[in-house]
Protein backbone atom coordinates (compact mmCIF):
# COMPACT_ATOMS: atom_id res chain seq x y z
CA UNK A 1 0.00 0.00 0.00
CA UNK A 2 2.78 2.40 0.95
CA UNK A 3 4.68 1.83 -2.30
CA UNK A 4 1.52 2.30 -4.39
CA UNK A 5 0.73 5.46 -2.44
CA UNK A 6 4.23 6.85 -2.98
CA UNK A 7 3.93 6.32 -6.74
CA UNK A 8 0.61 8.18 -6.66
CA UNK A 9 2.24 11.02 -4.69
CA UNK A 10 5.10 11.22 -7.23
CA UNK A 11 2.59 11.49 -10.07
CA UNK A 12 0.47 13.99 -8.13
CA UNK A 13 3.50 16.23 -7.54
CA UNK A 14 3.66 16.63 -11.32
CA UNK A 15 0.00 17.80 -11.34
CA UNK A 16 -1.52 14.50 -12.43
CA UNK A 17 -5.19 15.16 -11.56
CA UNK A 18 -6.15 11.47 -11.62
CA UNK A 19 -3.53 10.69 -8.97
CA UNK A 20 -4.67 13.59 -6.80
CA UNK A 21 -8.30 12.49 -7.05
CA UNK A 22 -7.35 8.90 -6.24
CA UNK A 23 -5.41 9.96 -3.14
CA UNK A 24 -8.33 12.13 -2.03
CA UNK A 25 -10.67 9.19 -2.61
CA UNK A 26 -8.44 6.91 -0.52
CA UNK A 27 -8.42 9.31 2.44
CA UNK A 28 -12.01 10.56 2.30
CA UNK A 29 -13.09 8.08 5.03
CA UNK A 30 -10.33 9.48 7.27
CA UNK A 31 -11.59 13.01 6.67
CA UNK A 32 -15.18 11.96 7.42
CA UNK A 33 -14.01 10.36 10.65
CA UNK A 34 -12.15 13.53 11.68
CA UNK A 35 -15.08 15.82 10.84
CA UNK A 36 -17.47 13.87 13.06
CA UNK A 37 -15.45 14.81 16.14
CA UNK A 38 -14.98 18.48 15.21
CA UNK A 39 -17.13 21.55 15.62
CA UNK A 40 -16.11 24.86 14.13
CA UNK A 41 -18.54 27.74 14.43
CA UNK A 42 -20.27 28.67 11.15
CA UNK A 43 -18.87 25.59 9.38
CA UNK A 44 -20.99 22.63 8.40
CA UNK A 45 -19.82 19.12 7.53
CA UNK A 46 -19.26 19.97 3.87
CA UNK A 47 -16.99 22.88 4.80
CA UNK A 48 -14.95 20.62 7.07
CA UNK A 49 -14.71 18.00 4.31
CA UNK A 50 -13.43 20.68 1.95
CA UNK A 51 -10.80 21.77 4.48
CA UNK A 52 -9.71 18.13 4.72
CA UNK A 53 -9.42 17.80 0.94
CA UNK A 54 -7.35 20.97 0.75
CA UNK A 55 -5.15 19.54 3.52
CA UNK A 56 -4.52 16.45 1.40
CA UNK A 57 -3.46 18.59 -1.56
CA UNK A 58 -1.15 20.62 0.73
CA UNK A 59 0.35 17.40 2.09
CA UNK A 60 1.00 16.12 -1.43
CA UNK A 61 2.73 19.34 -2.45
CA UNK A 62 4.82 19.67 0.72
CA UNK A 63 5.81 16.03 1.26
CA UNK A 64 9.51 15.32 0.75
CA UNK A 65 9.92 12.04 -1.11
CA UNK A 66 13.50 11.65 0.13
CA UNK A 67 12.43 11.43 3.79
CA UNK A 68 12.11 8.15 5.58
CA UNK A 69 8.81 9.04 7.24
CA UNK A 70 5.56 7.51 6.12
CA UNK A 71 3.31 9.58 3.85
CA UNK A 72 0.22 8.37 5.71
CA UNK A 73 1.44 9.69 9.07
CA UNK A 74 2.54 12.95 7.41
CA UNK A 75 -0.90 13.28 5.82
CA UNK A 76 -2.73 12.63 9.11
CA UNK A 77 -0.64 15.26 10.88
CA UNK A 78 -1.25 17.77 8.09
CA UNK A 79 -5.02 17.22 8.21
CA UNK A 80 -5.09 17.57 12.01
CA UNK A 81 -2.91 20.69 11.97
CA UNK A 82 -5.10 22.35 9.35
CA UNK A 83 -8.26 21.61 11.34
CA UNK A 84 -6.68 22.97 14.51
CA UNK A 85 -5.53 26.05 12.61
CA UNK A 86 -9.15 26.66 11.51
CA UNK A 87 -10.30 26.26 15.11
CA UNK A 88 -7.67 28.74 16.35
CA UNK A 89 -8.56 31.17 13.58
CA UNK A 90 -12.27 31.06 14.49
CA UNK A 91 -11.73 31.47 18.23
CA UNK A 92 -10.35 34.95 17.57
CA UNK A 93 -13.67 36.07 16.07
CA UNK A 94 -16.65 36.88 18.22
CA UNK A 95 -19.75 36.32 16.15
CA UNK A 96 -22.56 36.95 18.55
CA UNK A 97 -23.56 38.98 21.53
CA UNK A 98 -26.69 39.30 23.56
CA UNK A 99 -29.14 42.17 23.44
CA UNK A 100 -29.09 41.94 27.23
CA UNK A 101 -25.37 42.68 27.32
CA UNK A 102 -24.59 45.93 29.18
CA UNK A 103 -23.10 48.63 26.98
CA UNK A 104 -22.37 51.83 28.91
CA UNK A 105 -23.77 53.13 32.14
CA UNK A 106 -25.80 49.95 32.66
CA UNK A 107 -27.83 50.46 29.49
CA UNK A 108 -28.74 47.41 27.48
CA UNK A 109 -29.05 46.97 23.72
CA UNK A 110 -32.66 45.90 24.01
CA UNK A 111 -33.61 49.33 25.37
CA UNK A 112 -33.04 50.74 21.87
CA UNK A 113 -35.54 48.36 20.33
CA UNK A 114 -38.61 49.22 22.39
CA UNK A 115 -41.67 49.20 20.18
CA UNK A 116 -45.33 49.26 21.02
CA UNK A 117 -46.18 47.62 17.72
CA UNK A 118 -47.27 44.01 17.92
CA UNK A 119 -45.98 42.55 14.68
CA UNK A 120 -47.75 39.21 15.04
CA UNK A 121 -51.13 40.81 15.75
CA UNK A 122 -50.70 43.18 12.80
CA UNK A 123 -49.82 40.33 10.49
CA UNK A 124 -52.80 38.25 11.63
CA UNK A 125 -55.13 41.25 11.23
CA UNK A 126 -53.89 41.86 7.69
CA UNK A 127 -54.24 38.17 6.85
CA UNK A 128 -57.78 38.08 8.24
CA UNK A 129 -58.68 41.25 6.32
CA UNK A 130 -57.31 39.78 3.10
CA UNK A 131 -59.19 36.49 3.57
CA UNK A 132 -62.41 38.28 4.50
CA UNK A 133 -62.19 40.54 1.44
CA UNK A 134 -61.56 37.53 -0.76
CA UNK A 135 -64.52 35.67 0.79
CA UNK A 136 -66.87 38.64 0.35
CA UNK A 137 -65.94 39.07 -3.30
CA UNK A 138 -66.88 35.44 -3.89
CA UNK A 139 -70.48 36.12 -2.71
CA UNK A 140 -73.31 36.89 -5.12
CA UNK A 141 -74.72 40.42 -5.32
CA UNK A 142 -77.88 39.38 -3.46
CA UNK A 143 -75.83 37.88 -0.62
CA UNK A 144 -73.58 40.96 -0.43
CA UNK A 145 -76.61 43.24 -0.30
CA UNK A 146 -78.15 41.21 2.54
CA UNK A 147 -74.94 41.22 4.62
CA UNK A 148 -74.48 44.96 4.06
CA UNK A 149 -78.08 45.75 4.98
CA UNK A 150 -78.26 43.55 8.09
CA UNK A 151 -74.77 44.01 9.56
CA UNK A 152 -73.34 47.25 8.23
CA UNK A 153 -76.28 49.69 8.26
CA UNK A 154 -76.87 49.23 12.01
CA UNK A 155 -80.63 49.21 11.68
CA UNK A 156 -82.87 47.63 14.26
CA UNK A 157 -84.75 44.53 13.04
CA UNK A 158 -82.52 44.10 10.00
CA UNK A 159 -83.83 40.78 8.70
CA UNK A 160 -87.48 41.72 9.18
CA UNK A 161 -87.04 45.10 7.49
CA UNK A 162 -85.05 43.57 4.65
CA UNK A 163 -87.75 40.95 4.04
CA UNK A 164 -90.47 43.67 3.99
CA UNK A 165 -88.53 46.02 1.68
CA UNK A 166 -87.65 43.25 -0.78
CA UNK A 167 -91.09 41.61 -0.48
CA UNK A 168 -89.52 38.25 0.37
CA UNK A 169 -90.72 35.76 2.98
CA UNK A 170 -88.83 36.05 6.28
CA UNK A 171 -87.83 32.35 6.22
CA UNK A 172 -86.23 32.75 2.80
CA UNK A 173 -84.22 35.76 4.02
CA UNK A 174 -83.21 33.86 7.16
CA UNK A 175 -82.05 30.86 5.10
CA UNK A 176 -80.13 33.15 2.74
CA UNK A 177 -78.40 34.82 5.68
CA UNK A 178 -77.48 31.47 7.27
CA UNK A 179 -76.17 30.14 3.96
CA UNK A 180 -74.13 33.31 3.38
CA UNK A 181 -72.64 33.27 6.88
CA UNK A 182 -71.70 29.60 6.54
CA UNK A 183 -69.96 30.42 3.22
CA UNK A 184 -67.98 33.17 4.92
CA UNK A 185 -67.15 30.93 7.86
CA UNK A 186 -65.92 28.15 5.58
CA UNK A 187 -63.83 30.60 3.57
CA UNK A 188 -62.19 31.98 6.72
CA UNK A 189 -61.45 28.64 8.36
CA UNK A 190 -59.54 27.19 5.38
N, C-alpha and C positions, 0 to 999 in steps of 0.2 A: 504494500500500500504506500509506504513512504517513498519508494523509488518511483512509482507511478505518479505520485503527487509532485515529486521534485521535477519530473519531466514536464508536467503540466505547468508548474511555476516557471520553468525556463521558457516555455512557449509563451506564457502569459506576459513575461517581462518584455517580450518583443511585440506586445500589443495583439496577440492572437485572441480575438474575442471569444471563440469557441472554448478555449482553455479557461479563460476567466469565468465564463458562464458555467462551465463544468465544476470549477472549484467552488463557486458560489453555491451551486446545486448540492455539492457534497457537504457543505457546512451550513446549509439552511436549517437543518434540525438543531444544530448547536445554537444558532442565533435564536430560534424559537424558544429553546429551553432557557436561554439567558433572559429573553424579554419577559417571560412569565414571572420572573422574580424581581423585575425592576418596575419602578414607578417614577416617571419624570413628569413634572407638572406641564400641562398643555401638550403632551405627546401621547398619541395613541399607539396601539400595537404596530400599526403599519409604519409609523415614524421610527419606532425603535428597530423594526426590521430593516428599514432603509439605512439607519446608522450602522447596523451590523454589516450590511452588504458593502457599504463604503469602507468600513474597517477592514474587510477582506481585501478589497482592492488596494488599500494603503499597505497592508501587510505584504501583498504580492510585490508591490513596487519597492518596498524598503528592505525586504529580506535579502540577506547576503548569502549567496549560494556556496561560498567558500567556508562558511562557518560549520562547526560540527553540531550545532544545536538542531533540534527537530523543528520542521516547519509547523507542525501541528501545535506544539507548545508555544511557538512564537505567535502564531495566529490567535490562539486563545488569549494570550496576554494582550495582544493588540486590541482585540474586541473588547476585553474587560476595561482596558485603559481608556478606550474611546467612550464607552458608556459612562465610566466614572468622570471623565472630563465633561460630558454633557450634564451630568448631575451637578458637578461643581459650578459649571457655567450658569445653570438655572437657579442655584441657591443664592446667587448674587442679586437676582431680580425679585422684586416684591410685586406680585401681580394684583393683590387684592387688599382691601382694607374694609373696615366696617363703617357704616354710617353712624354708629354709636361711638366711634373713636373720638376722643377729645382733641380739639384743634388748639385753640388759644383761649385762655381765660375761662376754661370749663365749658366752652360752647361745643356743641356737637354738630356734625354734618347734617343730621336729620332735621335740625331746626331751620335749615334753609329751604327745606322741601315741604313746608306746611301748606296744605291745600284743603280747602273746605269742599272741594269738588269730589263727589263720589263717582269714580270712573265706571265702576261696575253697574251702579244704578242707572247712570246715563246711558250706557250701552244697552242695557236691558229695556229701558224706556224707548230708545230709538228702534230697537228690534221689534218691540211690541207695536209701536206706531206703524212701522213698515208693514208688518204682517196684517194689522187691522185695516190699513189702507188697501192692501192687496185683496183682502177678503171682501171688503165693501165694494170694490170695483167689480168683483165677480158676481154680485147680486143683480137681479133684474131691476128695471126702473120702478116697478110696482113695489118691490120689496124695499128698495132704497127710500121711496116716498113714505112708506109706512114707518120705517125706523126713524126717519127724520121727523115725521109728524108726532109720533108717540114719545120719543126720547129726547129730541133736541129742541122742540118748541116749548117745552115746560108748560104744557096746558093740562088742566085738571080733567080727568076722565078721557084720556087720550084715545083709547080703543073705541069707546062708545061714540065719542064725537066723530072719529074717523069713519066709523061704520055708518053714521047718519049722513055725513057730508058726501060720502061716496055711494050711498044708497046700497050698501052691501049688508048681508046678514052678519050679526055680531060673531057668530060661531066661525064663519068663513074668515073674518078678520083675525080672530083669535088663533085659528089654525095657521094662517099665513104668518102671523108674528112668531108663533112657536117654531114653525119650519125655518124661518129666516134666522132666528136666534140659534137654532141648532146648527145651521150652516156656518154661522160665524164662529160658534164654539168649536166645531170640527176643524175649521180652517186655522184657528189659533192654537189648537192643541197639537197639531202635526209638527 
